[in-house]
Amino acid sequence: MSARTHTRSTQSATGRADFRLPWWGVALPTVAFVVLLVLITGSHDAEAASGDSSISHLMDRIQHSLSR
């Protein structure tokens, strides 16, 4: 005798698609974004070597506005 398999419905009772993300589907991109932002804003020592201070100036303004 074969066992029943449970299938998940892709549509709810209202006819709209039922879409759920797992917890890591939101957490991992958020953590990656924060890590990359910290790496970019923490590179003040490399500013003299690059010669382009517009990106570091922009990151300083973003960091200043977020720290308020």
GIRA-V559754 format. One record per helix or strand. SS is the DSSP state (a for helix, b for strand). FROM is the first residue (numbers start at 0). LEN is the number of residues. If there is no record, write none. Layout:
ss: [SS,SS]
from: [FROM,FROM]
len: [LEN,LEN]
This chain:
ss: [b,b,a,a,a]
from: [10,16,22,46,53]
len: [1,1,19,4,13]
